[in-house]
Each structure stands twice: as C-alpha cells, then as structure tokens.
C-alpha cells in the first residue's frame, strides 16, 4: 500500500507539513509513504481553452500537472494538508483545482482512493471555507474523503500539541482500516458532502452550493434541522462528474457553431484595449 501526502504550503516544517507527516508516521511500516509539496510544482493557470474536454483528452499545458496526477494514480490513499489563507485555501490548491476539468470524465482512474483532509487556520472564527474548499479539491479528483480535521495553529509548530497529534494519528488509521468510514455531516451541515456552508431562502429552502443538494429547514423541539431530498446521483459522483463534462462539451459545441457571430460581437471591445496597464508600468 502507498499513501501520498500533499502539502499545500510553502512554509517548511509548517503546521500543515507537521500534521501530514504525523499522519504518515502513524501508518504501519509496511505502508510506502511519499510526499509532494504543491507550491514547488510548476502549475500554470487554466486557459479555459476546453481542449481537454472529452474522456480521451488531457490538458495540453506542458507543466507538472501530469506529474502530480501520475503520483495520485499510483497511490492507494491520499492525505491533503493545507493552511487557510484569507478565509479560503492556499493558492496552489486553487490553481491545480482550476485545471481538474481535464479529469472530469476520467474519474475511474482515481475513484475509490481514500483521502484524509487536514486544514490549519490562525485566528479563531477565521477558518472560513478553507475546509470545504480543500475537501472539494479532493472530491473533484474523485477521491473518497473519509475524514477531516481543522486545527487552529498560526505560528509554525503550534499544531504539535499532544491532543492534536493524537487526533491526527487516529484519523490516519481510517486510511488503512478495513471498516468503511466516511466524513459525517455535523449539525445542520449538508448530508451529502458535509459542507457547513448552506444557502437559506426566505421560504425555508436550503441549498448546498458545494454539491448542489437541496433540502428544507424545520424547527423541531426547539432545534433546527435540515431534511435533504433524494437525488439520482451527487455532483461529486462519477456519474455526476461525467454529466458535468458532457454539459461542458455541449457548451464548447455551441461556441464552435456560433464562434463567427461571437467573434463579431467581441471585436467592438478591442477599442478599449488602451486601458490595459502592462506589468512594470504605471499610469
């Protein structure tokens, strides 16, 4: 068995790295362990060219994305450690996540690999949506998120507290345990994906912007509960991902069919190109 740790932090021996290493170290010696620091990779921004759409296609940008995906393919389980930056996740995860459109319809290559997510944040109440964003990164890779933890630790090394490390070691066991364990929703979190970020409408309708689940808010016994409806499949399921990929291919087809008309509509905006400020210059 091979477990791959992904550290989305440029800080050497920072809290994210410490927790990922603690989890890897807690696994049996028979487990092959490896790590990749995501900010060290040369990953370019998505160009929205749609050249990658289709089950037989891949991203045409020649950088380290395929190196990363190849290492994830050969791993049996994944640990992702990421810090919270300004209420969201680290830039490296977002840049890579934008490129995962290229694997939407190739989920069979990654599905079934267990994944643990650990997110660190510095100030109480400022963890924002970092946990949800990091879990979504894993789910867009079709990974099976079986557990997560959020740790308040600002300065490097503050996460190395006995109670935190103990929890991290216990969580790591979910990667090798025979029992199937999945991330559980807490309180009024989304039943499908566990997200704590829900949109509430005046009529009591609840919508999860992460996985797309719908439900309704009820007051029972002085406590609010959310009852979610049944769906044919989740947005993060293999079927849901392939469906989304097919929709994007349809959008691409519409563009190809009408690109001459759209080109004409776009040209009038070239007259404003003089407003651009080139890098290194001031206006």
C-alpha positions as CSV (number, residue, x, y, z in Angstrom):
1,X,0.0,0.0,0.0
2,X,1.2,3.5,-0.9
3,X,0.0,6.7,0.8
4,X,0.8,10.0,-0.7
5,X,0.8,13.2,1.3
6,X,0.1,16.5,-0.5
7,X,1.2,19.6,1.4
8,X,-0.3,22.8,0.1
9,X,2.0,25.2,2.0
10,X,5.3,26.8,1.0
11,X,6.3,27.1,4.7
12,X,8.9,24.4,5.5
13,X,8.1,22.4,8.7
14,X,4.9,24.4,9.0
15,X,1.8,23.2,10.7
16,X,0.3,21.6,7.5
17,X,3.5,19.7,6.9
18,X,3.8,18.6,10.5
19,X,0.3,17.2,10.6
20,X,0.7,15.3,7.2
21,X,4.0,13.8,8.4
22,X,2.4,12.9,11.8
23,X,-0.4,11.0,9.9
24,X,2.1,9.3,7.6
25,X,4.3,8.3,10.5
26,X,1.2,6.8,12.3
27,X,0.7,4.3,9.5
28,X,2.3,0.8,9.6
29,X,5.9,0.4,8.4
30,X,4.6,-1.8,5.6
31,X,3.0,1.2,4.1
32,X,5.0,3.1,1.4
33,X,5.0,6.8,2.2
34,X,5.7,9.7,-0.1
35,X,5.1,13.5,-0.1
36,X,4.7,16.3,-2.6
37,X,4.8,20.0,-1.8
38,X,2.3,21.5,-4.1
39,X,3.8,25.1,-4.2
40,X,7.0,23.6,-5.5
41,X,5.3,22.4,-8.7
42,X,5.2,24.3,-11.9
43,X,1.5,24.5,-12.4
44,X,0.2,27.1,-14.9
45,X,-3.3,28.7,-14.7
46,X,-6.2,27.2,-16.6
47,X,-6.5,28.9,-20.0
48,X,-10.2,28.0,-20.5
49,X,-9.4,26.6,-23.9
50,X,-11.6,23.5,-23.4
51,X,-9.0,21.4,-25.4
52,X,-9.1,18.9,-22.5
53,X,-12.8,18.1,-22.7
54,X,-13.7,14.5,-23.6
55,X,-12.8,11.2,-21.9
56,X,-10.0,10.6,-24.3
57,X,-8.4,14.1,-23.9
58,X,-5.9,15.6,-21.4
59,X,-4.7,19.1,-20.6
60,X,-2.4,20.4,-23.3
61,X,-0.4,22.7,-21.0
62,X,3.1,21.2,-20.6
63,X,3.8,21.6,-16.9
64,X,3.9,19.5,-13.7
65,X,0.1,18.7,-13.6
66,X,0.6,15.3,-15.2
67,X,3.4,14.5,-12.7
68,X,1.1,15.2,-9.9
69,X,-1.8,13.2,-11.4
70,X,0.5,10.3,-12.1
71,X,1.6,10.1,-8.5
72,X,-2.0,10.3,-7.3
73,X,-2.9,7.4,-9.7
74,X,-0.2,5.2,-8.3
75,X,-1.1,5.9,-4.7
76,X,-3.7,3.9,-2.8
77,X,-4.7,6.7,-0.4
78,X,-4.1,10.4,-0.1
79,X,-3.6,12.9,2.7
80,X,-4.0,16.6,2.0
81,X,-2.7,19.3,4.3
82,X,-3.5,22.9,3.6
83,X,-3.5,26.2,5.5
84,X,-6.3,28.7,5.5
85,X,-5.4,31.9,3.7
86,X,-7.9,34.8,3.9
87,X,-10.8,32.5,4.7
88,X,-10.0,30.2,1.8
89,X,-7.5,27.6,0.8
90,X,-3.9,28.0,-0.3
91,X,-3.3,29.3,-3.8
92,X,-1.6,26.1,-5.0
93,X,-4.8,24.1,-4.4
94,X,-6.9,26.7,-6.3
95,X,-4.6,26.8,-9.3
96,X,-4.5,23.0,-9.5
97,X,-8.2,22.7,-8.9
98,X,-9.0,25.0,-11.8
99,X,-7.1,22.5,-14.0
100,X,-9.1,19.5,-12.8
101,X,-11.7,20.0,-15.6
102,X,-9.3,17.8,-17.5
103,X,-10.1,14.8,-15.3
104,X,-13.9,15.3,-15.0
105,X,-14.7,12.3,-17.2
106,X,-11.7,10.1,-16.2
107,X,-12.8,9.5,-12.6
108,X,-12.4,5.8,-12.8
109,X,-8.6,6.4,-12.6
110,X,-8.9,7.9,-9.1
111,X,-12.2,6.7,-7.7
112,X,-12.1,4.6,-4.5
113,X,-8.9,6.0,-3.1
114,X,-9.4,7.1,0.5
115,X,-8.5,10.6,1.4
116,X,-8.0,12.5,4.7
117,X,-8.0,16.3,4.8
118,X,-6.4,18.5,7.4
119,X,-6.7,22.3,7.4
120,X,-4.9,24.7,9.7
121,X,-6.0,28.3,10.4
122,X,-4.6,31.0,12.6
123,X,-7.4,33.1,14.2
124,X,-10.5,31.7,15.9
125,X,-13.5,32.2,13.7
126,X,-11.4,32.8,10.6
127,X,-11.3,29.3,9.2
128,X,-13.8,30.5,6.5
129,X,-14.5,28.0,3.8
130,X,-11.0,26.5,3.7
131,X,-12.1,23.1,4.9
132,X,-14.9,22.9,2.3
133,X,-12.6,24.1,-0.5
134,X,-9.9,21.6,0.4
135,X,-12.5,18.7,0.6
136,X,-14.0,19.8,-2.8
137,X,-10.5,19.7,-4.3
138,X,-10.3,16.1,-3.2
139,X,-13.8,15.3,-4.5
140,X,-13.1,16.8,-7.9
141,X,-10.3,14.3,-8.1
142,X,-12.9,11.6,-7.3
143,X,-11.2,10.8,-4.0
144,X,-13.3,9.2,-1.2
145,X,-13.0,11.6,1.7
146,X,-13.2,9.5,4.8
147,X,-12.3,12.2,7.4
148,X,-11.1,15.7,8.0
149,X,-9.9,17.9,10.8
150,X,-9.5,21.7,11.2
151,X,-6.7,22.9,13.6
152,X,-6.2,26.4,14.9
153,X,-2.4,26.9,14.7
154,X,-1.0,30.1,13.4
155,X,2.8,30.0,14.1
156,X,4.8,27.1,12.7
157,X,4.9,24.3,15.2
158,X,1.8,25.3,17.2
159,X,-0.1,22.3,15.8
160,X,2.4,19.9,17.5
161,X,0.2,19.6,20.6
162,X,-0.4,16.2,22.2
163,X,-4.2,16.3,21.8
164,X,-3.9,17.5,18.1
165,X,-1.3,14.9,17.2
166,X,-3.3,12.1,18.8
167,X,-6.4,13.1,16.8
168,X,-4.3,13.2,13.6
169,X,-2.9,9.7,14.3
170,X,-6.4,8.3,14.9
171,X,-7.7,9.9,11.7
172,X,-4.8,8.4,9.7
173,X,-6.0,4.9,10.7
174,X,-9.1,5.4,8.5
175,X,-6.9,5.1,5.5
176,X,-5.9,1.5,6.4
177,X,-8.8,0.3,8.5
178,X,-11.0,-2.4,7.0
179,X,-14.2,-0.6,8.0
180,X,-15.6,1.9,5.6
181,X,-15.7,5.3,7.3
182,X,-16.9,8.4,5.5
183,X,-16.9,12.1,6.5
184,X,-20.0,12.7,8.6
185,X,-22.1,15.8,8.5
186,X,-22.4,17.7,11.8
187,X,-25.4,19.7,12.9
188,X,-27.1,21.4,10.0
189,X,-24.3,20.6,7.6
190,X,-25.0,19.1,4.2
191,X,-26.0,15.5,4.4
192,X,-24.3,14.6,1.1
193,X,-21.0,16.3,1.3
194,X,-20.7,17.5,4.9
195,X,-20.3,21.2,3.9
196,X,-21.2,23.6,6.7
197,X,-21.9,26.3,4.1
198,X,-25.5,26.3,3.2
199,X,-27.8,28.9,1.5
200,X,-31.1,29.6,3.2
201,X,-34.0,31.1,1.3
202,X,-36.9,33.0,3.0
203,X,-39.2,30.1,2.3
204,X,-37.0,27.7,4.3
205,X,-35.4,26.1,1.3
206,X,-31.8,25.1,1.9
207,X,-29.3,24.7,-0.9
208,X,-25.7,23.4,-0.7
209,X,-23.6,25.5,-3.1
210,X,-20.8,22.9,-2.9
211,X,-22.6,19.7,-4.0
212,X,-25.9,21.1,-5.2
213,X,-28.1,19.3,-2.7
214,X,-31.5,20.8,-1.8
215,X,-33.4,20.5,1.4
216,X,-35.7,22.3,3.8
217,X,-35.2,23.8,7.2
218,X,-37.5,22.6,10.0
219,X,-37.9,23.6,13.7
220,X,-38.4,20.5,15.9
221,X,-38.4,20.5,19.7
222,X,-36.8,23.9,19.8
223,X,-33.9,22.9,17.4
224,X,-33.5,23.5,13.7
225,X,-32.9,20.5,11.4
226,X,-32.4,20.2,7.7
227,X,-34.1,17.5,5.7
228,X,-32.5,16.9,2.3
229,X,-34.2,15.4,-0.6
230,X,-33.1,12.4,-2.6
231,X,-31.2,12.8,-5.9
232,X,-30.4,10.3,-8.6
233,X,-26.7,11.0,-8.1
234,X,-24.4,13.5,-6.4
235,X,-22.5,16.2,-8.2
236,X,-19.3,14.6,-7.0
237,X,-20.2,11.0,-8.1
238,X,-18.6,9.5,-11.2
239,X,-22.0,9.9,-13.0
240,X,-22.3,13.5,-11.8
241,X,-18.8,14.4,-13.0
242,X,-19.3,12.7,-16.4
243,X,-22.6,14.6,-16.7
244,X,-20.9,17.9,-16.0
245,X,-18.2,17.1,-18.5
246,X,-20.9,16.3,-21.1
247,X,-22.5,19.7,-20.4
248,X,-19.2,21.5,-20.9
249,X,-18.7,19.7,-24.2
250,X,-22.2,20.9,-25.2
251,X,-21.2,24.4,-24.4
252,X,-18.0,24.0,-26.4
253,X,-20.1,22.7,-29.3
254,X,-22.3,25.8,-29.1
255,X,-19.3,28.0,-29.2
256,X,-17.8,26.3,-32.3
257,X,-21.2,26.6,-34.1
258,X,-21.5,30.3,-33.3
259,X,-17.9,31.5,-33.0
260,X,-18.0,33.7,-36.1
261,X,-21.0,35.6,-34.7
262,X,-19.5,35.8,-31.2
263,X,-16.2,37.0,-32.7
264,X,-18.0,39.9,-34.3
265,X,-19.7,40.8,-31.0
266,X,-16.4,40.7,-29.2
267,X,-14.5,42.9,-31.6
268,X,-16.1,46.2,-30.6
269,X,-14.5,45.8,-27.2
270,X,-11.0,46.0,-28.7
271,X,-11.3,49.8,-28.9
272,X,-10.8,49.8,-25.1
273,X,-7.5,47.9,-25.1
274,X,-5.7,51.2,-24.4
275,X,-6.8,50.9,-20.8
276,X,-4.6,48.0,-20.1
277,X,-1.6,48.7,-17.8
278,X,1.4,46.5,-18.9
279,X,3.3,44.9,-16.0
280,X,6.1,47.2,-14.7
281,X,4.5,50.4,-15.9
282,X,2.4,53.0,-14.1
283,X,-0.4,55.3,-15.2
